Amino acid sequence: MTLVGLITDFLEYLEFERNASQLTIRNYGHYLKRFLEFSGDIEPKNIDLELIDRYKRYLSKKPLKRVTQNYFLIAIRALLRYLEKRSIETLISQKVELNKQDPRPLKILDDYHLQQLLDAPSKDKKDGIRDRAILETLFSTGLRVSELVSLNRDGVKSGTWLEKYLYIRKDSFKPLFIRFQGRVVALNEGEAMRLTPRSIQRIVEKYVKKLGLPFKATPHTLRHSFLRSVKIISLTV
């Protein structure tokens, strides 16, 4: 099978097996279409370092930032990993090196993407209500993750989603944000149920991936989005 059919198979794999967002699939399709236009409908075994180097030089002559050029290369690496998984002879994905780029400033969520992220958790499940309260608290307070996980339920002020979250809690555990999976451990006022910093990071990553946001938003991003909003408010008062 040549590149045209394999790219189609890869995009279907992303959609039906990896449950990638439509935005992610569309972006990969766009990047790989450009590579296909450059290389022609070749067999995967004909993808080699010489071809990749020529493609990188081709991209460098386009009005594209280095980070954008890397998106094209990342799509090729993902396709090659897929081909490796299917035991199809081709270039090893790890040999496709990305361009070096200058350190980028911290990404800040704009109002549209922030609202998308806040609305992402399911409102019909208790873990979704908890996650919505977590996201709201991260943004509205500017707390660090370490500060967020240390909060106790009797030491917080009310908030729209915090109130809904605490309402569905049927336990008397001390920690504010707790896990709902695994064995229930009631000792020491439920301290073992407290979410960890890594758990909070995974929660944010989960919804960022679900939405296919154009960059990697993290708890740190939400905190700086809050600090930016405070700065804007202070400048306009």
N, C-alpha and C positions, 0 to 999 in steps of 0.2 A: 504494500500500500504506500502511496506517495503522500506528500505533505498535506495536500488539501484534505484528504480523507482523515488523516491522523489528527489534524487540528480540529476537525468537526467532532471526532470521537473524544478528544481531550475536553472540549467545551461541554459535551454531554456528560462526561465523567464528573466535571466540576458541579454541574447542575444536579444530577441525579444520585451521585454517590458521595460527593463532598458537601452537598447542600449549600453551595456558595450562593451569595446574593446575585441578583440579576445585574447589579452594577459591576460586581467583580467579573462576572462572565462577559459582560459587554466590553469591559476594559481589556481583558485578556484577548478577546476576539479582535479588538482594534489593533493591539500591539502585534499580534501574530499575523494579521493580515498584511501589515506593513513589511514584516519579515518575509512573508510569502511573495510579495510583489518584488522584493529585492532578490531573493534566491531562486524564484521560479518553483514549479511543482516538482521538486526533486525527491529522491528517496532518502529516508532518514540516515542511511549509512553515508550519504554524501555531505552531511553536515559535519564540518571539521573546523579546526581552529583558524585555518586560513580564511574560510568563509565568514566566521564570526568576526575576525579582525577587520576584514573588508567592510562588514556591516557596521562595525563600530566607527570606522572612519567615515562611512556614509552618513551615519547619524550625527557625527560631530560637525558636519558641514551644514546641517539643517539648523534653523533658528530654534533650537531646543536647549533648555537648561540641562546641566549634567544630571540632575536628579531625574528629569524626565527621560533622558537617554537611558538611565538605569532601569526605569520601568519597562522599557522595551526588552532589555537584557534579562530582567527578572522573569518576564513572560516566557522567554526562550528557555531559561533554566527550568521553569516549571513544566514546560512541554517535554523537555529532555528527561526529567525525573519520571514523568508519566510513561514515556517510552521505555525507560529502564525497567520500570515496574512490570511492563508487558514483555520484557526480555527481547525488545526490538533493538537491533544493532544500530548504534548512533554514537554521537559524541557524549562523553561523560559530562553530566550537568555541572559538576564542580569545576570543570575547566573553563567555564564561561565566567570570566572575572568582570566585576563591575568597575565602572570608572571611579577614580578617587574624586571626592567632592568636598567642598568647603563645609565646615560645620554649619548646620542650619539653626536659625533661631527657634526657640520653643514655639510649637504650634499652639494657637489659641482658638478654641471653638467659637465660631460666630453664633449669632442668636439662632439661626436656622438649624445648624447642626447640633447645637446644644439642646434645643427643644426636641429634635429627633431622638437624641440619646436619652433624654429624660422620659420620653414617651415609649421607649422600646420595651421595657419589662411588661409582662402580662399582668393585667389588673385583676385577673380571675384566679390567680394562684397565690398562695401565701408567700412563696419565695419571690414571686414577681413583685408583690407589694413591698416586701422587705427590700428588694433591690432598688425599687423606685425611691424608697425612703433613704437608702444609702446614697444614691446619686443626688437626690435633692439636698441632703445634708452636706455632701462633699462640695457642691457648688455654692450653697447658700451661706456656708460658714468659712470656707477656705481652710478647713482643717487638714493637717497632714494625715496620711493613712494611719500612722502609729497613734495619733491622737484620736482618730475616729474609732479604732478598734478598742480603745481603752474606755470608751464612754459606757456609763451605766444608765439603766432606764430611769433611775430616780434623779438623775443629774442633768436632764436635758429639758429645754423649753419645747413647747408644743410646735408642731409644724403639720401642714396638711397631710402629708403622707406618713409622717411619724405617728400621728394620731391613729390613722387607719391601720398602720402596722402593729402598733401596741394593742389596738382593739382586738385583732385576730390572735394575739398571743394568749394562749390558755395556760401558760406556765407562770411561775413566780421567780424565774431565774434573774439574777442581778445584771448580767451583761445586756447592753442595749441591742447589739446585733449578734444574732446567734445562727447556728446552722440548723437546718431542718432535716438533713440526711444523716444516716448512721445511727449508732446506739445513743440513746438518751442517758446522760450522766448527770444526776441531780446533786451530787456531792458538791460541797463548798459553793452553794447557791448557784450551781450550774456553770461554774467557771470554765469547765471543759467544753461547754457548748459555744463559747465565744468565738466569733470569726477571727481568723488570723489576717495579718497584713497581706499575705499572698492570696488569701481567699477574696479579699476586696479587689485586688488587682485582677484576678481571674474574672470576677463579676463584670468589671468595666470592660475588660478585653472581650468578653462574651458578647456584649451588646454592640461594641465597635465592629466586631466581625460580622454580626448579624446584619448591621446596617450597611456594611461596606463603605465606611467613612473614608474619605480621600487621604487620611493619614492616621497614624497610630495614636489615638487618644488614650490617655492613661489617667489614673487618679491625680497625678501631678498636673496634667493638662487642665483638669476640672478646677483644681486649686488656683492655677494661674488665670483661668477664665474668670474666676470669682475676683481675684485681685485686680484684674483689668477692669471689671465692671465697677468695682469700688472706686478705682482711679478715675474712671470716666464720670461717675456720679459726683465725685469731689470736685472735678474740674468744671462741672456744669452748675453746681450749686451757687 
